[in-house]
């Protein structure tokens, strides 16, 4: 790892990655390779997570291709120097903002969207002119192996490389002195990454998670609300960092909402979801057993069945849930949707704000006042009004958390900024050279300084 990083450092120092032509060429090569190798990628995603080809393209491949397309169109504009206003105190000078690459980047990616959450930050980093070492998750070994072969076929190792393995490899990588670390995963591991990075003063981005709420009020159309909730919650078997973790609704809404959710689950997944070939599975037995421990059979309103052999859990809705229930003590990250009730909007928002700030917040309402209060008063990474999760599916919005749900953001121009250092340059002319700043100081110089600096 040390040798590989040194090769990447030498490659970066050669200036090769600074050329826009080089960046664009390799992004085009990456896009072509992805398009050509889709069948192998779909097989890997199915082997790791049981993802259907349609879901894999919609949630991983298509979004990655869109990110590449964004940079092929906008990279020259993003990389261009920007001239800004210069104050009179710096007369005859030009103020320039240059965005330069950070250098050698480490990307640590998760298992739940192993292709998308590996390649989107890699695309952003390459577009910004960096070298990359990518370390995908050991929990998605088939996709990790695919990524290694893909990147080896597109990039020389001194430009971008993939290292596979588990905790020992992660530990060894964090011993190296990178210029930037980009991590996506759990808060527990994120703390360790931040601690290790701090030892070498390495800046980081942390894309974490949390219990993302979904507020549904009396004005929301329940059938459409349920349809969108079922899509977003049970996509990838609930193993989505921005999936709605729980629903908040008034007591009168709970029963009809549960009925609408039940109808939509049947509509989207059939009467036997565990037999649906397009419904994925839990990543491994450890997480499967963890999810089963969160299920309280007394509060199951919809679903609740599971199959240990296939590691599948039926789309499940819990009603009558309280904040003291086990399912509300941790991020669920699975196909279990608890419903809690609130008596007033103030109470609901206060309850959310008293807890760690979530990665996402969703509100279903026709009431503009409710929407405005939710989006203004609550602190969260991002979200949707009258939909779920789709705010991350655009390169024109930043994606990231706040507080315990993460730091920093990316996607499109925001990803370019994340992997760039914003350098300020003052280009001063030799003439005139105003004497007011030089000693010896006089009353006349003091007058001039006060005239210009205010």
N, C-alpha and C positions, 0 to 999 in steps of 0.2 A: 504493500500500500504506500509506503514511504517512497519507494522508487517510482511508482506510477504517478504519485502527486508531484514528485520532482520533475518528471518528464512533462507533465501538464504545466507546471510552473515555467519551465524553459520555453515551452511552446507559446504560452501566453506572453512571456517577456520578449519573444521574437516579434510581436506585433501582428502575428498572422490573424488573430481573431478580431482585430480592429477594422478590417476591411469589410464594408457592407456587402460587397460582392461575395466574399467567402461565406458570410452568415446566410445570405439568401440562397446560395448554391446548396449548402448543407440542409437547410430547411426544405428545399425542394426535393432533395434526395430522400430525406426522411419521409416526406409525404408520399413519394412514389413507392418506397419500401413498405409503408403501412398498407397502401392500397393493394399491392401485390401479395402481401402475406396475410390478408384477412382470414382466410380459412384456418390457418394454423393458430392465429390469435383467438378466434372464436372457440376452437377446441380447448385451448389453454384456459380460457375464462370459464368454460363449462366444467372442466375438470376441477378447477379450484373452488368455484362458487355455484355451479349449476345454472349459470346465466344462459338464457336463450340468446340466439343470434340477434334477434330484434332488440332486446334489452341491451345487449352488449354494444350494438352500434349506436343506439339512442343515447346511452349514458356514458360511453367510454370512447369508442372510435370516432363517432361523428363530431363530438365536442373537441377532441384532439385535432382533427382535421380542420375544424373551424378556427381553432387557435392559430394553427400554422398559416391558414389563409389570411387571417387578420394581419399577421406580421409581414407576409409577402406583399400585402397591399400598403401597409402603413409604416413599415420600418424606416424608409428614408426620411420621412417626416419626423418620426420619433427621435431619431439619432442626430438630427440637425441641431447645430448650436442655436441658442436663442438669445437675442439681444434684448435687454431690459433697460428701463430708465436709469439714468445716472444723475445724482443730485448735483446741484450747483457747486457744492464744496469740492467736487472732483471735476472741475471744469476741464474740458478737453480730454475726456476719457470715454471709453466705451465699456459698458458692463455686459459680460457674457456669461451665460449658463451653459456648461458643457456636461453632458451625461456620458460618463465613461464607465466601462465594465468594472465590477468589483475585483475580478481576478479568477481565482480557483474556487469553485463552488461544490459543496457537498449537498446532495438531495437524499433525504431519508423518507421513503414513501410507505404507505400502509397497504393492507391486504384487501380492503373492502371494495375499492375501485382501483385495482393494482395497475392497470394500464393508464387510465386517465390521470390519476394522481401521481404517477411517475413522469409521464411525458409532458403534461401541461407545464409544470415548473421547469422541466428541462428545455422545452421550446422557448419559454420566456428568458431563461438564462443564456441560451445560445443566441437568441435575437439581440440580447444586450451585450454580447461580445465576450462571454466568459467561457472557461473550460468547465467541464462537469464530471464528477464521479457520482453515479447513481447507485444507491443501495436500496433495492426493493425488499419487501417483507418476506420472511421465511414461511409465513402462513399461506402464501399463494405461490408455491414453488413452480408450477407449470408456467404461469404468466411471467415469473421472474426469469425463468430459463429462456422464454421467448424474447423478453426484453434484452437479455444479454446478447442473444444472437442477432436481434434487430439492430442494436446500436453498434455492434462489431461490424456489421455489414455496411453501415452508413458512415461512421466516423472512424478516423484513426484514434488509437487509444490515448494519445497525448491530447486529443481534443475532447472526447467524451468516452466514458467507459462505465461498465456495470460490474459491480461486485456483489455476488450472491452470498448467502450464509445467514447466520443467526446472531445471537447476542455477542458472541466473541468478535465477530466481524464488525458489528456496530461499535463495540468498545474500542477496537483497534483504530477504526476510522476517526472516532472522536478524540483519539490521542494525537491526530495529525493537526497541523496548523493551516487550516483552510482560511480563505478570505471571507467566506460567507457560508452559513448553514441554513438549509431550508428543510423543516421537519413537518410532516403531517402524521398525526396519530393521537394517542391518548394523552390526557393531561399528566398522568403519572410519569410516563416516559419523557414527555415534553419538559418536565421539571429537571430531569437528569440531563437532557440535552442542553438546556439552558445553563445548568450548573457547570457542565464540562466546558461549554463554549466560553463561559465567563473566566475560566482559568487562563485562557489565551486571548481574552478580549475580542472574541470573534462575534460579529453581529449575527443575529438569527431572525428568521421568521418562524413562528409556531402556528400551525393550523391544527387546532385541537377540536373540541366538541362541547358537550354539555346537554342539559335537558331543555330542548327547544320547545317552547309552548305554542299552542294554537288556540286562539280565543275565537269562539263562535257566539255571536249574540242573537237576540230574538229576530233581528231583521234579515238574517242570512237565509238564502234559499237552501233548505237542508238537503234536497236531492243532489244538487250540483256540488254543494259543499262536501257531502259524503263521497261523491265520485272522485273529487280531487284529493280528498284526504286519504282515501283508500289507495289511490295511485301512488301518492308521495310516501305514505307510511310503509307500505308493504313492498315497494320497489326494492330489489336486492334483499328481500326478506327483512326489511327494516334496518339493514346494516349500512346505513347512510348517515354521515355525520350531521347533515342538516334535516334529517327526517323529523317530522313533528313527534316529539317525545310524549306529549300528553295534551289533552284537550281541556280547556276551561270553558264552561258554558253555564248559563242560568239554570236553576233546577227544572224549570218548565221545558227547557230545550232538550234535557238529557234523554228522556225516553224516545221522543220522535227521532232524535239524532242517532241513537243506537239502532233503531229500526231501519233508518236510511242506510247506515253503515252495513248492517246485515244484508240488506238487499243488494248493495253495491259489491260487497265481497262475493256474493253468489254470482252476480252479473259478470264480474271481472275474472274470477278464479274458478267458477263452476261450483257444483254442489260438493265436490271432493277435491279441495285445493291441494292436498298432499299428493294427488295423482296427476296434477296439472304439470305437463312437461315444461311449461314456460315459467313455472314458479320455482325459484332457486332454493338453496339450502343454507343452513348455518355453516360457517367456515370450518369448524372442528368440534370435537366432542366436548372440549373444555367450555366453549362458549354456549354450546347446546345445553349442557347441564346447568350453567349459570342462569340461563334464561328460564329454565323450568323452575328454578328456586324462586324466581320472582312472581310466578303465577299463583294466585290465590283462587282456588277452585270455587270458593263461595262467591266470588265477584266476577266470574266469567259470564259475560252477556252474549258473546259471539265467539265461536271457535273453541280453542283450548286444547285440541288434540295434537299429538305429536308422534313422530316415528323415529326412534333412535337409530335404526339401521340406515335410513336415508338422511339423517340429521335435519329433518324438516319439522317445522312447527307451523300449524295452521294459522292464518291471519286471525288474530284474537283481539277482542275488545273487552275491557274491564269497566264496569260501572260501579258507582258508589264508592269510589276510591278516595282515600284521604292522604294527607301529606305524611302520615305515620306509616303507611303501608310500605313493605320492602321494595315494591316496584318504583317508589318515588324517592328512594335513597341513592340511586345511581343512574347514570345514563343507560337506557335500556339496550339500544343497539340491536334490536331484534323485532320480530313481527307482533309486538304486544302494544296495544294502544289503551292507556288508562284515561278515563273521563272523570274529571273533578268538577264540582259546581262552585259558583260564587254568587253572592247576593247583591253585590254592587260592583261597578267597573272600578271604582277606587280601590276596593278591597282586592280585586283580582290583580291590578297593576302593582299595588303595594306588596302583595305576596310574591310576585315575580321578581320585583326589584330587591327584595330582602334576601334573595338567593343568588348564587353565582351567575354572572351575566352569561346568557346563552349565546350559542353561535348563530341561531336564527330565531325569529319570532314571526308568527303568521296570524293574521286577523281576517275573519270572514264577517263582513258587515256591510249593510247599505248605508249606515249612519256615518256621515263624513266626520262628525264630531268624535265618534268613537275611534275611527281610523287615525285621526290627527292626534288624539291623546296617546294611543298606543305607540305610534311611530315617533312621537316627540318625547314622551316621558320615560320610556323604558330603554335601557342600554342593552344592545345586542349587536351581533356582527352585521347581519343583513336579514332580509326577509321578503315576504310577499303580502300583498293585499288581495284577498279573495283567490289565492292559489297557494301552492307549497313548492318548495325546493327549486323552482325554475329560475330564481334570481341568480343562481350560480351558472346557468347555462347560457351566458352571454359574455363576450370579451369586452363589452362596453361598460360593465359594472365591476367595481372592485369586490373581491371575495376574501373575507377574513373575519377573525373573531375580535373580541374585546375582553380585556381582563383574563379571567380563567379560561375563556374559550379561544384565546390565541392572541397573537400580536403580529402586525404586518398584514398585507394583503397582496393579491396578485390577480391575474387575468388581463390580457390585452396590454394597454398602456400602463396600467398599474403594476403588472408583472415586470414590464420593462424598467419601470422606476425602482421596483424592489431590488432587482439584480444590477442596478446601476448606482454609481456614486455621483451625486450632483456636485459638480465642481464649479466654483465661482472664480471668474477671471476679470480683473480690472485692467484694461488696456489703456495705458496713459501715454499721452504725447510728451515729447521732450520740451516743447514750447507751447505756452509760457510756463515758467516755473515760479509759481507765486510764493513769495518769501514769508508769508504770515505764519507758517508752521515752524519756521526755524528760529532758534535762539540767536541772539538775545531777544527776549520778548519786550515789547514796548506797548504803550497805551494805544498807538495806532494799530499795531498787530492785534491787540486784544479786541479793538473795535471791529476789525475786519473778521476775526474769528466768530465773534458774536453775531455779526451780520449774516454770515453764511451758514453757521451751525445753529439752527433753531427750528 
